[in-house]
Amino acid sequence: MSATPQPPPDTLAARSLASVWHPCTQMKRHEAQPPVAIARAQGPWLHGADGKRYLDGISSWWVNLFGHSHPHIQAALVDQLGRLDHVMLAGFTHAPVVELSERLAALTGLGHAFYGSDGAAATEIALKMSAHYWRNTGRPAKSRFVGLAGGYHGETVGALAVTDIAIFREAYAPLVRLAATVPSPDARGAAPGETADDVARRAAAALEQWLQEHHATTAALIVEPLVQCAAGMAMHSPEYLRLARALCSRYEVHLVVDEIAVGFGRTGTMFAHQQAGIRPDFICLSKGLTGGTLPLSAVLTTDAVYAAFYDDDVARGFLHSHSYTGNPLACRAALATLELFEQLDALKANAALAQRIDAACAPITHHPRVRHARHLGMIWAWDVDTTLPDFARRYHQHAMARGLVLRPIGTTLYAMPPYVLDDEAVHCLASGALAALDATLKEETHR
């Protein structure tokens, strides 16, 4: 008897499982669902090695802005590769890092950009810089940090100190110097009759009470402005940022805004904190900084912070480094990305695109099993009323079967697509997301 025919093996997936430890993944689950091999990408579409294509509904972990393989960014990288690929930034400099730093300073009002390779590195740079500032100014006791409940700022040991998501932190608790947490201004916590502003004021009052007691030992408050992404796209009013800024100034505590996920147009403005009209002491940037092409992060701060390190004593300098700090290729990609914002009038174009997506997603927003539907800029989120303990995994599988990359956070379904969706892509996003939701919820009745 002949053997049962087997489908052609996905050799790339098999080789990956034999040699690659994939991030944020329980690898045993890949026994049932191997990783999808992607051969190329164009615009908002990922093209699999098997010929299938998938709409990148989460911008490949929130990094892609103007679509994959954008010709303007590609051309800039090719040009830069022919000039300078890399040189260490200690004792040297180059045009892309200088020009990028100047552009970021003009956009944010903060300067002297310090570069790393990813978001967690940016968090650690900002925290170290803040604590070292207080040490240099004669107040070494100010070495602790405070963040928001549900906050996420990265998964390296230093960044975990200010990350308040148990699944990321509990296994490494003995290694982590935990920061304090204060209540989140998450608007979903509104009591009957309360507005998002009311929730913000209530959370700010708790912050004030905490600072009254602990300001003498607190270096900085770190906040994801307007959207706490890993907490299930928890959105809050700009009023919280305004009140937090005032409290940090009053109690002499730095305000660090983590714009890693929400910067570069995601919330409708270039940076989320700008909707509150505030000026932070530190800004952390990464993800969309290079348009989703190369790893790069940056921390910008005030002249006062920079001046506290400027001294003849080497030990008073900021002795932190990464081998690829300010890599010319990554900086050139970032410059090309910023050029696209101007050439495409991206913020205005995004506002029109967001209206189209919002209208197309109305059936999800009004779905009988959806709670707390919310939208800000180019971010959408819906909390799903479900008893499925593995809702996120099941939903992801149903979405992929429909050619759509969406990965819920717990029971929160969200979309954060690139800024280049045409009518076909908008339809794929909205109809596929709804169909996957209904298919997933149908599985409740078969458990």
Helices and strands as residue ranges (DSSP letters): H 11-19, G 27-31, E 38-42, E 45-48, E 53-56, H 59-62, H 71-81, H 95-108, E 111-116, H 119-136, E 144-148, H 157-160, H 166-169, G 170-175, E 180-182, G 187-189, H 196-214, G 215-217, E 218-223, E 227-228, E 234-235, H 238-250, E 254-258, G 272-276, E 282-285, G 287-290, E 297-301, H 303-307, G 314-316, H 328-343, H 346-360, H 362-365, E 370-376, E 379-384, H 391-401, E 404-405, E 412-415, H 423-442, G 443-446
